[in-house]
Amino acid sequence: MRALRKAIRYFLFIGLGLLTVLAALILLWRAVPPVSTLMVARWVTFRGVERTYVPLGRISPVLTAAVVTSEDAQFCRHHGVDWGALNEVISDADEDGPARGASTITMQTAKNLFLWPQRSTIRKGLEIPLALVLDRAWGKRRVLEVYLNIAEWGRGLFGVEAAARRYFHKSAADLTQHQASLLATALPNPILRNPSRPNRRQLVLATINARRAAANEPYLACVR
């Protein structure tokens, strides 16, 4: 029993320490440009990282609309977690687990900042409370700004500014609707989908995204 109590105290101490570090990072990154776990992993393995952090005001509104439409159309209407989509995915799951995810932009931001890329039930369970905290602590504009600056758009390529300059040789503020939609539809598989050399499927997805983004734009007041 003494050993058990000692082990419990030890894990409680570790847990409180991790929570303290997490809270400090959330507060720090409200004002300081954060880095993702993928970026840190590349640095510690001596691989390059290409990223130029830009505030949301220096990102084209058509790009923000395209990304929100592609990744989380309900972004302005939930508090970090889209419970309806999550329940639907759980209900449709079979014995092999869910066939698709239900991650919001806020959940993806939490994953990119604090967790690991491989899918697992444990990771998804951690994403949910982290997303609820980020939505409350940062608000929509900050969450979206951070997401757009840490999302991966190619090997070693992070953030929309670096992506816009590599693929279209212009800043994120100057993207056209078509270019914004190509970048947005590359996000689910940024290693294989090249926005500057899209295949036929990417072009179709970009066309659909552009149409939906234009219709969704009036509902994006939370990031204006």
C-alpha positions, 0 to 999 in steps of 0.5 A: 500500500505504501508503494501504491500511494507513492506511485499515485503521488508520483503520477499526480506530481507529473500530471500537475507539472504537465498541466502547468506547462500546458497552461503556461504555453497556452497563455504564452502563445496567445501573443507569441508565434507558436511552433508545432510538434512537427516543426520541433521534430524536424529541428531535433532531427536536423531537418529544415523548416520553412515558415514565415508567421503572418497575422490574420490581417495579412492573409487574404480573406478568400484564403480564410474562407476557403480553408474554413469551408474545406476543413471546418464549415461550422467553425464560427458556430461551435465552441471548439468541438463539433459535437454533431459531427463527432456523434455522427462519426462515432455512430458510423464506426465499425469494429475497425474504428471510425472511417473518417475523422471529425476534427475541427480547426480548433482540434487540429490546432490543439493536435499540431501544437501539443500532440502527435500526428498518428491517429489513436483514440487516446489522441482524439480524447486529448484533442477534445478538452484541449480544443475547448480550452483553446476556443475559450482562451484564445477566441476564433481569430487567434485559433484560425491565425495560429492554425494557418501559420502551423498547418503543413503544406509540404515537407518542411513547409509550414504556414500559409505565407510560406506555402503561397510564396513557394507555390504561387510566388506571392504573399498570402495577402494576394492570393486569388480565389482559385489559388486559395482553393487549391491551397485549402484542398491540399491540406488533407494530404499536403505531401501528395497534393501540390497546389501549383501542379494539381491533378484533375481531382484537385481541380474539381475539389478546388472548383467545388470549394470556391463555390462553397466558400463564396456561399459560406463567407457571410457566416464567417463574422467570427474571424473578421 
